[in-house]
Amino acid sequence: MTLAFKSILLFARQRGGETGVKESVDHLLEILAPLDCTVHAEVETAGAFQLDDLPQLKFSELGQCDLLIVVGGDGSILQAAEAAVAHDVPVLGINRGRLGFLADVKPQAIDTQIPAIIKGEYKEEHRFLLCAAIESGAETEYNDI
């Protein structure tokens, strides 16, 4: 079987309103285990979720992967998307936040949707990021560029 994604970076973050992130990470790893792909843990994710048995990569090394899977809320997906854009790597979000506007997969659909996506059964959506700067006279107060 040929997989669409052979090398995956896992990023997870648990913040205020997010619950069940650890459970979803563990379940995701169970689903990915029998597939013929390599799963890396982002360095901070590995430490926060005790994923010492996985190879670790920094976001700056994301170009070594075919896919970035994010478990968390929209803020986590946005944080990861910044790195993904720099390396032209697609992002797949598993919602563990409150709203999940940016997430692609609900936690209860991990069993069915993740293997299908890894095998190439998906529809790619192209999204854009906005950059902003707030300037007051000659001083920049906020810069997201």
DSSP file (Angstrom, degrees, kcal/mol; ACC not computed):
  #  RESIDUE AA STRUCTURE BP1 BP2  ACC     N-H-->O    O-->H-N    N-H-->O    O-->H-N    TCO  KAPPA ALPHA  PHI   PSI    X-CA   Y-CA   Z-CA
    1    1 A M              0   0    0      0, 0.0     2,-0.5     0, 0.0    35,-0.1   0.000 360.0 360.0 360.0 130.5    0.0    0.0    0.0
    2    2 A T        -     0   0    0    117,-0.1     2,-0.3     2,-0.0     3,-0.0  -0.810 360.0-148.3 -93.5 129.3    1.4    3.4   -0.9
    3    3 A L        -     0   0    0     -2,-0.5   116,-0.2    33,-0.2     3,-0.2  -0.739  14.5-144.0 -98.6 145.3    0.7    6.1    1.6
    4    4 A A  S    S+     0   0    0    114,-1.9     2,-0.5    -2,-0.3   115,-0.2   0.815  96.4  37.9 -71.1 -31.2    0.2    9.8    0.8
    5    5 A F        +     0   0    0    113,-1.4    -1,-0.2     1,-0.1     3,-0.1  -0.966  58.0 165.0-128.4 115.3    2.1   10.8    4.0
    6    6 A K  S    S+     0   0    0     -2,-0.5    32,-3.5     1,-0.2     2,-0.4   0.697  71.4  43.0-100.1 -24.7    5.1    8.8    5.1
    7    7 A S  E     -a   38   0A   0     30,-0.2    59,-3.0    32,-0.0    60,-1.4  -0.982  69.3-176.4-131.5 122.0    6.6   11.2    7.6
    8    8 A I  E     -ab  39  67A   0     30,-3.2    32,-3.5    -2,-0.4     2,-0.5  -0.930  17.4-151.9-124.0 138.1    4.5   13.0   10.1
    9    9 A L  E     -ab  40  68A   0     58,-2.5    60,-2.7    -2,-0.4     2,-0.5  -0.948  16.7-151.2-105.9 128.6    5.2   15.6   12.8
   10   10 A L  E     -ab  41  69A   0     30,-2.8    32,-2.7    -2,-0.5     2,-0.4  -0.871  15.3-179.9-101.6 126.5    2.9   15.6   15.8
   11   11 A F  E     + b   0  70A   0     58,-2.8    60,-2.5    -2,-0.5     2,-0.4  -0.996   5.4 170.1-125.9 129.3    2.3   18.8   17.6
   12   12 A A  E     + b   0  71A   0     -2,-0.4     2,-0.4    58,-0.2    60,-0.2  -0.996   7.3 178.9-139.9 145.7    0.0   19.1   20.6
   13   13 A R        -     0   0    0     58,-1.5     2,-0.6    -2,-0.4    60,-0.3  -0.995  14.8-152.4-146.1 137.2   -0.7   21.8   23.1
   14   14 A Q        +     0   0    0     -2,-0.4     2,-0.2    58,-0.1    58,-0.1  -0.950  27.3 161.8-117.0 116.6   -3.0   21.9   26.1
   15   15 A R    >   -     0   0    0     -2,-0.6     3,-1.3     4,-0.0    -2,-0.0  -0.568  51.6 -55.6-121.1-175.2   -4.3   25.3   27.1
   16   16 A G  T 3  S+     0   0    0      1,-0.3    -2,-0.0    -2,-0.2    81,-0.0   0.759 127.3  21.3 -27.7 -75.2   -7.1   26.8   29.2
   17   17 A G  T 3  S+     0   0    0      2,-0.0     2,-0.4    -3,-0.0    -1,-0.3   0.482  98.0 106.9 -86.5  -2.3  -10.3   25.4   27.6
   18   18 A E    <   +     0   0    0     -3,-1.3     2,-0.3     2,-0.0    79,-0.2  -0.627  43.3 174.0 -83.2 129.6   -8.8   22.4   25.9
   19   19 A T        +     0   0    0     77,-0.9    -2,-0.0    -2,-0.4    -4,-0.0  -0.928  55.7  29.7-128.6 156.3   -9.6   19.0   27.4
   20   20 A G  S  > S+     0   0    0     -2,-0.3     4,-2.2     3,-0.0     5,-0.2   0.610  70.8 131.3  76.9  12.6   -8.8   15.5   26.3
   21   21 A V  H  > S+     0   0    0      2,-0.2     4,-2.6     1,-0.2     5,-0.2   0.949  72.9  47.8 -64.0 -48.5   -5.6   16.4   24.4
   22   22 A K  H  > S+     0   0    0      1,-0.2     4,-2.6     2,-0.2     5,-0.2   0.909 112.1  50.3 -58.6 -44.0   -3.5   13.7   26.0
   23   23 A E  H  > S+     0   0    0      1,-0.2     4,-2.4     2,-0.2    -1,-0.2   0.905 111.9  47.4 -62.4 -41.3   -6.2   11.1   25.3
   24   24 A S  H  X S+     0   0    0     -4,-2.2     4,-2.7     2,-0.2    -2,-0.2   0.883 111.0  51.5 -68.5 -38.1   -6.4   12.2   21.7
   25   25 A V  H  X S+     0   0    0     -4,-2.6     4,-2.4     2,-0.2    -2,-0.2   0.948 112.4  46.0 -61.4 -48.9   -2.6   12.1   21.3
   26   26 A D  H  X S+     0   0    0     -4,-2.6     4,-1.7     1,-0.2    -2,-0.2   0.916 114.8  47.0 -60.9 -44.1   -2.5    8.6   22.7
   27   27 A H  H  X S+     0   0    0     -4,-2.4     4,-2.0     2,-0.2    -1,-0.2   0.903 110.3  52.9 -65.7 -41.5   -5.3    7.4   20.5
   28   28 A L  H  X S+     0   0    0     -4,-2.7     4,-2.4     1,-0.2    -1,-0.2   0.920 108.1  50.7 -58.8 -45.1   -3.8    9.0   17.4
   29   29 A L  H  X S+     0   0    0     -4,-2.4     4,-1.7     1,-0.2    -1,-0.2   0.862 108.3  52.9 -63.7 -35.4   -0.5    7.2   18.0
   30   30 A E  H  < S+     0   0    0     -4,-1.7    -1,-0.2     2,-0.2    -2,-0.2   0.897 111.4  46.3 -63.6 -40.5   -2.4    3.9   18.4
   31   31 A I  H  < S+     0   0    0     -4,-2.0     4,-0.3     1,-0.2    -2,-0.2   0.875 115.2  45.8 -71.0 -37.9   -4.1    4.5   15.0
   32   32 A L  H >< S+     0   0    0     -4,-2.4     3,-1.3     1,-0.2     5,-0.4   0.761  93.9  81.6 -76.1 -25.4   -0.9    5.5   13.3
   33   33 A A  T 3< S+     0   0    0     -4,-1.7    -1,-0.2     1,-0.3    -2,-0.2   0.867  92.4  44.3 -53.7 -46.8    1.2    2.6   14.7
   34   34 A P  T 3  S+     0   0    0      0, 0.0    -1,-0.3     0, 0.0     2,-0.2   0.643  97.0  92.2 -77.5  -9.8    0.1   -0.1   12.2
   35   35 A L  S <  S-     0   0    0     -3,-1.3     2,-1.9    -4,-0.3   -29,-0.0  -0.510  89.4-113.6 -81.1 152.8    0.5    2.3    9.2
   36   36 A D  S    S+     0   0    0     -2,-0.2     2,-0.3   -35,-0.1   -33,-0.2  -0.391  78.4 108.5 -86.2  61.1    3.8    2.3    7.4
   37   37 A C        -     0   0    0     -2,-1.9     2,-0.5    -5,-0.4   -30,-0.2  -0.935  67.1-120.8-134.4 158.3    4.7    5.9    8.4
   38   38 A T  E     -a    7   0A   0    -32,-3.5   -30,-3.2    -2,-0.3     2,-0.6  -0.871  23.9-157.5-100.8 127.2    7.2    7.5   10.7
   39   39 A V  E     -a    8   0A   0     -2,-0.5     2,-0.3   -32,-0.2   -30,-0.2  -0.919   8.6-171.7-108.6 123.9    5.8    9.7   13.4
   40   40 A H  E     -a    9   0A   0    -32,-3.5   -30,-2.8    -2,-0.6     2,-0.5  -0.818  16.3-136.1-106.3 150.5    8.0   12.4   15.0
   41   41 A A  E     -ac  10  56A   0     14,-2.7    16,-1.9    -2,-0.3   -30,-0.2  -0.914  23.8-115.7-105.0 134.4    7.0   14.4   18.0
   42   42 A E  E  >  - c   0  57A   0    -32,-2.7     4,-2.7    -2,-0.5     3,-0.2  -0.448  36.9-111.5 -61.6 143.7    7.7   18.2   18.1
   43   43 A V  H  > S+     0   0    0     14,-1.6     4,-1.7     1,-0.3     5,-0.1   0.868 114.9  42.0 -53.8 -50.4   10.3   18.8   20.8
   44   44 A E  H  > S+     0   0    0      1,-0.2     4,-2.4     2,-0.2    -1,-0.3   0.866 114.5  53.1 -67.7 -34.5    8.0   20.6   23.3
   45   45 A T  H  > S+     0   0    0     -3,-0.2     4,-2.3     2,-0.2    -2,-0.2   0.916 105.7  53.9 -63.8 -43.8    5.1   18.2   22.6
   46   46 A A  H  <>S+     0   0    0     -4,-2.7     5,-2.5     1,-0.2     4,-0.4   0.907 112.8  43.6 -57.9 -43.3    7.4   15.3   23.4
   47   47 A G  H ><5S+     0   0    0     -4,-1.7     3,-0.7    -5,-0.2    -1,-0.2   0.913 114.8  47.7 -68.8 -43.5    8.3   16.8   26.7
   48   48 A A  H 3<5S+     0   0    0     -4,-2.4    -2,-0.2     1,-0.2    -1,-0.2   0.810 123.1  32.5 -69.5 -30.6    4.8   17.8   27.7
   49   49 A F  T 3<5S-     0   0    0     -4,-2.3    -1,-0.2    -5,-0.2    -2,-0.2   0.169 107.8-114.8-115.4  16.9    3.2   14.5   26.8
   50   50 A Q  T < 5 +     0   0    0     -3,-0.7     3,-0.2    -4,-0.4    -3,-0.2   0.925  58.3 154.4  50.8  55.4    6.0   12.1   27.7
   51   51 A L    > < +     0   0    0     -5,-2.5     3,-1.7    -6,-0.2    -1,-0.2  -0.291  12.5 140.2-105.2  46.1    6.6   11.0   24.1
   52   52 A D  T 3   +     0   0    0      1,-0.3    -1,-0.2    -6,-0.2     4,-0.1   0.699  62.4  64.9 -64.3 -21.1   10.2   10.0   24.6
   53   53 A D  T 3  S+     0   0    0     -3,-0.2    -1,-0.3    -7,-0.1    -2,-0.1   0.578  90.2  80.3 -81.1  -8.3    9.9    6.9   22.5
   54   54 A L  S <  S-     0   0    0     -3,-1.7   -14,-0.1     1,-0.1     2,-0.1  -0.733  91.6-106.0 -95.8 146.4    9.2    9.0   19.3
   55   55 A P        -     0   0    0      0, 0.0   -14,-2.7     0, 0.0     2,-0.4  -0.451  42.6-135.4 -63.6 145.5   11.9   10.6   17.3
   56   56 A Q  E     +c   41   0A   0    -16,-0.2     2,-0.3    -2,-0.1   -14,-0.2  -0.840  24.3 179.5-113.6 144.2   11.8   14.4   17.9
   57   57 A L  E     -c   42   0A   0    -16,-1.9   -14,-1.6    -2,-0.4     2,-0.2  -0.977  22.8-129.5-135.6 150.5   12.0   17.3   15.6
   58   58 A K    >   -     0   0    0     -2,-0.3     3,-2.0   -16,-0.2     4,-0.1  -0.575  34.5-108.1 -88.0 161.0   11.9   21.1   16.0
   59   59 A F  G >  S+     0   0    0      1,-0.3     3,-1.8    -2,-0.2     4,-0.2   0.839 120.9  64.6 -57.8 -31.3    9.5   23.2   13.9
   60   60 A S  G 3  S+     0   0    0      1,-0.3    -1,-0.3     2,-0.1     3,-0.3   0.679 102.4  49.5 -66.1 -15.2   12.6   24.5   12.1
   61   61 A E  G X  S+     0   0    0     -3,-2.0     3,-2.1     1,-0.2    -1,-0.3   0.230  75.1 112.5-104.1  11.3   13.1   20.8   10.9
   62   62 A L  G X   +     0   0    0     -3,-1.8     3,-2.5     1,-0.3    -1,-0.2   0.747  58.5  77.8 -58.9 -26.4    9.5   20.4    9.7
   63   63 A G  G 3  S+     0   0    0      1,-0.3    -1,-0.3    -3,-0.3    -2,-0.1   0.650  81.7  68.7 -59.8 -14.7   10.7   20.2    6.0
   64   64 A Q  G <  S+     0   0    0     -3,-2.1    -1,-0.3     2,-0.0     2,-0.2   0.562  95.1  71.7 -78.0  -8.7   11.7   16.6    6.7
   65   65 A C    <   -     0   0    0     -3,-2.5   -57,-0.2    -4,-0.1     3,-0.1  -0.705  66.3-149.8-111.9 159.8    8.0   15.7    7.1
   66   66 A D  S    S+     0   0    0    -59,-3.0     2,-0.3     1,-0.2   -58,-0.2   0.625  83.9  22.4 -95.4 -19.7    5.1   15.3    4.7
   67   67 A L  E     -b    8   0A   0    -60,-1.4   -58,-2.5    22,-0.2     2,-0.5  -0.998  59.1-148.6-152.9 143.3    2.4   16.3    7.1
   68   68 A L  E     -bd   9  91A   0     22,-2.3    24,-2.9    -2,-0.3     2,-0.5  -0.977  16.1-163.1-114.1 118.6    1.9   18.2   10.4
   69   69 A I  E     -bd  10  92A   0    -60,-2.7   -58,-2.8    -2,-0.5     2,-0.5  -0.907   5.8-164.1-103.7 127.1   -0.8   16.9   12.7
   70   70 A V  E     -bd  11  93A   0     22,-2.9    24,-3.4    -2,-0.5     2,-0.6  -0.944   7.3-165.3-114.3 126.3   -2.0   19.3   15.4
   71   71 A V  E     +bd  12  94A   0    -60,-2.5   -58,-1.5    -2,-0.5     2,-0.3  -0.952  57.3  51.4-109.9 115.2   -4.0   18.2   18.4
   72   72 A G  E    S- d   0  95A   0     22,-2.3    24,-2.1    -2,-0.6    25,-0.8  -0.989  87.3 -44.2 158.0-157.3   -5.5   21.1   20.1
   73   73 A G     >  -     0   0    0     23,-0.3     4,-2.0    -2,-0.3     3,-0.3  -0.244  66.1 -80.2 -97.7-172.5   -7.6   24.2   19.5
   74   74 A D  H  > S+     0   0    0      1,-0.2     4,-2.6     2,-0.2     5,-0.2   0.841 127.2  57.3 -60.0 -35.5   -7.5   26.9   16.8
   75   75 A G  H  > S+     0   0    0      2,-0.2     4,-2.2     1,-0.2    -1,-0.2   0.896 106.9  48.5 -62.9 -40.2   -4.7   28.7   18.6
   76   76 A S  H  > S+     0   0    0     -3,-0.3     4,-2.3     2,-0.2    -2,-0.2   0.902 111.4  50.1 -65.1 -41.1   -2.5   25.6   18.4
   77   77 A I  H  X S+     0   0    0     -4,-2.0     4,-2.4     1,-0.2    -2,-0.2   0.909 110.9  49.1 -65.2 -41.7   -3.4   25.2   14.7
   78   78 A L  H  X S+     0   0    0     -4,-2.6     4,-1.3     2,-0.2    -2,-0.2   0.905 110.5  50.8 -64.1 -41.1   -2.5   28.8   14.0
   79   79 A Q  H  X S+     0   0    0     -4,-2.2     4,-0.8     1,-0.2     3,-0.3   0.934 115.0  42.8 -61.1 -45.9    0.8   28.5   15.9
   80   80 A A  H  X S+     0   0    0     -4,-2.3     4,-2.3     1,-0.2     3,-0.4   0.849 105.5  63.7 -69.5 -34.4    1.7   25.4   13.9
   81   81 A A  H  X S+     0   0    0     -4,-2.4     4,-2.6     1,-0.2     5,-0.2   0.841  94.4  61.1 -61.1 -33.9    0.5   26.8   10.6
   82   82 A E  H  X S+     0   0    0     -4,-1.3     4,-1.2    -3,-0.3    -1,-0.2   0.917 109.9  40.6 -59.9 -43.2    3.2   29.5   10.8
   83   83 A A  H  X S+     0   0    0     -4,-0.8     4,-0.9    -3,-0.4    -2,-0.2   0.882 113.2  55.1 -71.1 -38.5    5.9   26.9   10.7
   84   84 A A  H >X>S+     0   0    0     -4,-2.3     5,-2.0     1,-0.2     4,-0.8   0.883 104.3  53.5 -64.1 -39.2    4.1   24.8    8.1
   85   85 A V  H ><5S+     0   0    0     -4,-2.6     3,-0.7     1,-0.2    -1,-0.2   0.906 104.5  55.4 -62.3 -41.5    3.9   27.7    5.7
   86   86 A A  H 3<5S+     0   0    0     -4,-1.2    -1,-0.2     1,-0.2    -2,-0.2   0.759 119.0  33.3 -63.4 -24.1    7.6   28.2    5.9
   87   87 A H  H <<5S-     0   0    0     -4,-0.9    -1,-0.2    -3,-0.6    -2,-0.2   0.347 106.0-121.5-114.3   3.7    8.2   24.6    4.9
   88   88 A D  T <<5 +     0   0    0     -4,-0.8    -3,-0.2    -3,-0.7    -4,-0.1   0.919  60.9 148.0  54.3  48.8    5.2   24.1    2.6
   89   89 A V      < -     0   0    0     -5,-2.0    -1,-0.2    -8,-0.1   -22,-0.2  -0.950  48.4-117.9-114.0 131.0    3.9   21.2    4.7
   90   90 A P        -     0   0    0      0, 0.0   -22,-2.3     0, 0.0     2,-0.4  -0.314  24.5-139.3 -67.5 152.9    0.1   20.6    4.9
   91   91 A V  E     -d   68   0A   0    -24,-0.2     2,-0.5   -22,-0.0   -22,-0.2  -0.939  12.7-167.5-117.0 133.6   -1.5   20.8    8.4
   92   92 A L  E     -d   69   0A   0    -24,-2.9   -22,-2.9    -2,-0.4     2,-0.4  -0.986  14.2-154.8-119.8 120.4   -4.2   18.5    9.7
   93   93 A G  E     -d   70   0A   0     -2,-0.5    12,-2.5     9,-0.3    11,-1.9  -0.814  11.1-163.0-102.3 134.2   -6.0   19.6   12.8
   94   94 A I  E     -de  71 105A   0    -24,-3.4   -22,-2.3    -2,-0.4     2,-0.3  -0.967  31.1-125.3-109.7 117.1   -7.7   17.4   15.4
   95   95 A N  E     +d   72   0A   0     10,-2.4   -22,-0.2    -2,-0.6   -24,-0.1  -0.452  51.3 145.3 -74.2 122.6  -10.0   19.6   17.5
   96   96 A R        +     0   0    0    -24,-2.1   -77,-0.9    -2,-0.3   -23,-0.3   0.095  55.7  87.5-131.9  16.5   -9.6   19.6   21.2
   97   97 A G  S    S-     0   0    0    -25,-0.8   -78,-0.1   -79,-0.2   -24,-0.0  -0.184  90.7 -96.2 -98.9-163.8  -10.5   23.3   21.7
   98   98 A R  S    S+     0   0    0     -2,-0.1    -1,-0.0   -80,-0.0    -3,-0.0   0.927 110.4  17.3 -83.9 -48.3  -13.8   25.0   22.2
   99   99 A L  S    S-     0   0    0     -3,-0.0    -4,-0.1     0, 0.0   -26,-0.0   0.924  71.2-162.9 -96.8 -53.3  -14.7   26.1   18.7
  100  100 A G        +     0   0    0     -6,-0.1     3,-0.3     1,-0.0    -5,-0.1   0.830  29.2 152.9  74.0  32.6  -12.6   24.2   16.2
  101  101 A F  S    S+     0   0    0      1,-0.2    -1,-0.0     3,-0.0   -28,-0.0   0.860  79.6  37.2 -59.4 -35.1  -13.1   26.5   13.2
  102  102 A L  S    S+     0   0    0      2,-0.0    -9,-0.3     0, 0.0    -1,-0.2   0.566  94.3 105.2 -96.1 -10.5   -9.8   25.4   11.8
  103  103 A A        -     0   0    0     -3,-0.3    -9,-0.2     1,-0.1     3,-0.1  -0.408  48.0-166.1 -76.4 148.1   -9.8   21.8   12.8
  104  104 A D  S    S+     0   0    0    -11,-1.9     2,-0.4     1,-0.2   -10,-0.2   0.724  70.4  45.6-100.4 -29.9  -10.4   19.1   10.2
  105  105 A V  B     -e   94   0A   0    -12,-2.5   -10,-2.4     8,-0.0    -1,-0.2  -0.956  68.5-140.9-126.8 133.3  -11.1   16.0   12.4
  106  106 A K    >   -     0   0    0     -2,-0.4     3,-2.2   -12,-0.2     4,-0.3  -0.646  31.9-114.5 -84.1 149.2  -13.3   15.6   15.5
  107  107 A P  G >  S+     0   0    0      0, 0.0     3,-1.3     0, 0.0     4,-0.3   0.847 115.8  56.5 -54.2 -37.0  -11.7   13.4   18.2
  108  108 A Q  G 3  S+     0   0    0      1,-0.2     3,-0.2     2,-0.1     4,-0.1   0.589 104.5  54.6 -73.2  -8.2  -14.5   10.8   17.8
  109  109 A A  G <> S+     0   0    0     -3,-2.2     4,-2.8     1,-0.1     5,-0.5   0.332  74.7 100.8-105.2   5.9  -13.6   10.4   14.1
  110  110 A I  H <> S+     0   0    0     -3,-1.3     4,-1.4    -4,-0.3    -1,-0.1   0.904  77.1  58.9 -56.8 -43.1   -9.9    9.7   14.6
  111  111 A D  H  4 S+     0   0    0     -4,-0.3    -1,-0.2     1,-0.2    -2,-0.1   0.866 120.3  23.5 -55.7 -41.1  -10.4    5.9   14.0
  112  112 A T  H  > S+     0   0    0     -3,-0.4     4,-1.1    -4,-0.1    -2,-0.2   0.866 124.6  45.2 -96.6 -42.0  -11.9    6.4   10.5
  113  113 A Q  H  X S+     0   0    0     -4,-2.8     4,-2.5     2,-0.2     5,-0.2   0.880 105.6  56.7 -77.8 -37.8  -10.6    9.7    9.2
  114  114 A I  H  X S+     0   0    0     -4,-1.4     4,-2.6    -5,-0.5     5,-0.2   0.952 108.6  44.8 -63.7 -51.0   -6.9    9.5   10.1
  115  115 A P  H  > S+     0   0    0      0, 0.0     4,-1.7     0, 0.0    -1,-0.2   0.906 114.4  51.1 -59.3 -38.5   -6.1    6.2    8.3
  116  116 A A  H  <>S+     0   0    0     -4,-1.1     5,-3.0     2,-0.2     4,-0.3   0.921 111.7  46.4 -63.8 -43.5   -8.1    7.4    5.2
  117  117 A I  H ><5S+     0   0    0     -4,-2.5     3,-1.7     3,-0.2    -1,-0.2   0.930 110.5  52.1 -64.4 -45.9   -6.2   10.7    5.1
  118  118 A I  H 3<5S+     0   0    0     -4,-2.6  -114,-1.9     1,-0.3  -113,-1.4   0.840 108.5  52.8 -60.4 -32.5   -2.8    9.0    5.5
  119  119 A K  T 3<5S-     0   0    0     -4,-1.7    -1,-0.3  -116,-0.2    -2,-0.2   0.501 128.9 -97.2 -82.3  -4.0   -3.7    6.7    2.6
  120  120 A G  T < 5S+     0   0    0     -3,-1.7     2,-1.3    -4,-0.3    -3,-0.2   0.541  81.3 132.8 104.3   7.4   -4.5    9.7    0.4
  121  121 A E      < +     0   0    0     -5,-3.0     2,-0.3    -6,-0.2    -1,-0.2  -0.685  44.8  97.9 -94.4  84.6   -8.3    9.9    0.8
  122  122 A Y        -     0   0    0     -2,-1.3     2,-0.5    -5,-0.1    -9,-0.0  -0.979  66.8-123.3-158.7 164.3   -8.7   13.6    1.4
  123  123 A K        -     0   0    0     -2,-0.3     2,-0.3     2,-0.0    -2,-0.1  -0.981  31.4-134.7-117.4 120.9   -9.6   16.9   -0.2
  124  124 A E        -     0   0    0     -2,-0.5     2,-0.4   -34,-0.0    -2,-0.0  -0.558  16.0-161.0 -79.0 134.8   -6.9   19.6    0.2
  125  125 A E        -     0   0    0     -2,-0.3     2,-0.6     2,-0.0    -2,-0.0  -0.955   8.7-144.9-113.7 133.5   -8.0   23.1    1.2
  126  126 A H        +     0   0    0     -2,-0.4     2,-0.3     2,-0.0    -2,-0.0  -0.876  23.4 178.1 -99.9 126.6   -5.8   26.1    0.6
  127  127 A R        -     0   0    0     -2,-0.6     2,-0.3     0, 0.0    -2,-0.0  -0.790  16.6-135.8-121.3 165.2   -6.0   28.8    3.3
  128  128 A F        -     0   0    0     -2,-0.3     2,-0.4     2,-0.0    -2,-0.0  -0.867   6.0-139.6-123.2 157.5   -4.1   32.0    3.7
  129  129 A L        -     0   0    0     -2,-0.3     2,-0.4   -48,-0.1   -51,-0.0  -0.895  13.0-142.0-113.1 144.6   -2.5   33.8    6.6
  130  130 A L        -     0   0    0     -2,-0.4     2,-0.4     2,-0.0    -2,-0.0  -0.839   8.9-154.6-103.1 144.2   -2.6   37.5    7.3
  131  131 A C        -     0   0    0     -2,-0.4     2,-0.3    14,-0.1    14,-0.2  -0.928  16.2-174.7-114.6 143.6    0.3   39.4    8.7
  132  132 A A        -     0   0    0     12,-0.5    12,-3.4    -2,-0.4     2,-0.3  -0.974  15.5-172.1-140.6 152.5   -0.2   42.6   10.6
  133  133 A A  E     -F  143   0B   0     -2,-0.3     2,-0.6    10,-0.2    10,-0.2  -0.993  12.6-151.5-140.9 138.3    1.8   45.4   12.2
  134  134 A I  E     -F  142   0B   0      8,-2.8     7,-2.6    -2,-0.3     8,-1.3  -0.953  20.0-173.2-111.8 118.9    0.6   48.2   14.4
  135  135 A E  E     -F  140   0B   0     -2,-0.6     2,-0.5     5,-0.2     5,-0.2  -0.913  16.8-169.2-116.9 139.5    2.6   51.3   14.2
  136  136 A S  E >   -F  139   0B   0      3,-3.4     3,-1.9    -2,-0.4     2,-0.4  -0.906  69.5 -53.3-125.7 100.2    2.4   54.5   16.3
  137  137 A G  T 3  S-     0   0    0     -2,-0.5    -2,-0.0     1,-0.3     0, 0.0  -0.562 122.0 -19.8  67.4-125.1    4.5   57.2   14.7
  138  138 A A  T 3  S+     0   0    0     -2,-0.4     2,-0.4    -3,-0.1    -1,-0.3   0.430 122.8  90.4 -93.3  -0.5    8.0   55.7   14.3
  139  139 A E  E <   -F  136   0B   0     -3,-1.9    -3,-3.4     2,-0.0     2,-0.6  -0.814  66.7-144.1-104.8 135.3    7.4   53.0   16.8
  140  140 A T  E     -F  135   0B   0     -2,-0.4    -5,-0.2    -5,-0.2     3,-0.1  -0.873  16.1-179.1 -96.8 118.7    6.0   49.5   16.1
  141  141 A E  E    S+     0   0B   0     -7,-2.6     2,-0.3    -2,-0.6    -6,-0.2   0.815  72.5  12.5 -86.4 -33.6    3.8   48.3   18.9
  142  142 A Y  E     -F  134   0B   0     -8,-1.3    -8,-2.8     2,-0.0     2,-0.4  -0.993  64.1-177.9-145.9 136.0    2.9   44.9   17.5
  143  143 A N  E     +F  133   0B   0     -2,-0.3   -10,-0.2   -10,-0.2    -3,-0.0  -0.929  13.8 168.3-142.1 115.1    4.5   43.1   14.6
  144  144 A D              0   0    0    -12,-3.4   -12,-0.5    -2,-0.4   -11,-0.1  -0.427 360.0 360.0-118.3  53.9    3.3   39.7   13.3
  145  145 A I              0   0    0    -14,-0.2    -1,-0.1    -2,-0.0   -12,-0.1   0.349 360.0 360.0-118.4 360.0    5.3   39.7   10.0
